[in-house]
Amino acid sequence: MTSNREIEKLFDQWNPNQIRVGDQVQVVVGIKYRARVIGLDLDLKNRKVFANLKLSDNSKRYPIRVDVSDCYSTGSGYPGHHNGS
């Protein structure tokens, strides 16, 4: 069984860009596009964190679930989001 503390440690380890729910991100997966992170999933089997995205441009057919390491923050959707203010 994995404890919450161990899960948090793995989440931080597999989330190198410190992406959080609510972040506006640029996704780079062969193509570049903008999106907002609406959820994060920890995949213990594959040792990854996946970002669930809401696309900025819904007319495009870009991936809406990507490895979080392919996301780069362009700002937070909420004041004080990363710094705890």
C-alpha positions in Angstrom: 0.0 0.0 0.0 1.3 3.5 -0.8 0.9 6.3 1.8 -0.3 9.8 0.9 3.1 11.1 1.7 4.7 8.7 -0.7 2.1 9.6 -3.4 2.9 13.3 -2.9 6.6 12.6 -3.3 6.1 10.7 -6.5 3.7 13.4 -7.8 6.4 16.0 -7.3 9.1 13.8 -8.7 7.1 13.1 -11.9 5.9 16.7 -12.3 9.2 18.5 -13.1 7.5 21.7 -14.2 5.4 22.0 -11.0 2.2 22.2 -13.0 -1.0 22.5 -10.9 -4.7 22.4 -11.6 -5.8 25.8 -12.9 -2.5 26.7 -14.6 -2.5 28.1 -18.1 0.0 26.1 -20.0 1.7 25.8 -23.3 1.8 22.1 -24.4 4.6 20.9 -26.6 3.9 17.5 -28.2 5.3 17.9 -31.7 3.0 20.8 -32.0 2.5 23.7 -29.6 -0.8 24.9 -28.2 -2.3 26.6 -25.2 -4.7 25.0 -22.7 -5.8 25.2 -19.0 -5.1 22.3 -16.7 -8.4 21.0 -15.3 -7.1 17.8 -13.6 -4.0 15.8 -12.8 -3.8 12.0 -12.7 -1.0 10.0 -11.1 -0.2 6.8 -13.1 1.8 4.6 -10.7 2.1 1.8 -13.3 3.7 4.0 -16.0 5.4 6.3 -13.5 3.9 9.5 -14.9 1.6 12.3 -14.1 -1.0 13.1 -16.8 -2.6 16.6 -17.3 -6.2 16.7 -18.3 -6.7 19.9 -20.4 -9.3 22.3 -21.5 -8.3 23.7 -24.9 -8.1 27.4 -25.6 -9.2 26.8 -29.1 -11.9 24.1 -29.3 -11.9 24.1 -33.1 -8.6 22.2 -33.1 -8.2 18.5 -32.5 -5.3 18.6 -30.0 -4.7 16.1 -27.3 -6.6 16.8 -24.1 -4.7 14.3 -21.9 -0.9 14.6 -22.0 2.2 13.8 -19.9 2.6 16.8 -17.5 6.3 17.0 -18.4 5.1 18.3 -21.9 3.3 21.3 -20.2 5.0 24.6 -19.4 3.2 27.1 -17.2 2.3 30.5 -18.8 0.6 31.7 -15.6 -2.0 30.7 -13.1 -5.7 30.9 -13.5 -6.0 32.0 -9.8 -4.3 34.7 -7.8 -1.7 33.3 -5.3 -2.1 29.8 -6.9 1.5 28.7 -6.6 2.9 30.9 -3.9 0.1 30.2 -1.3 -1.0 33.9 -1.1 
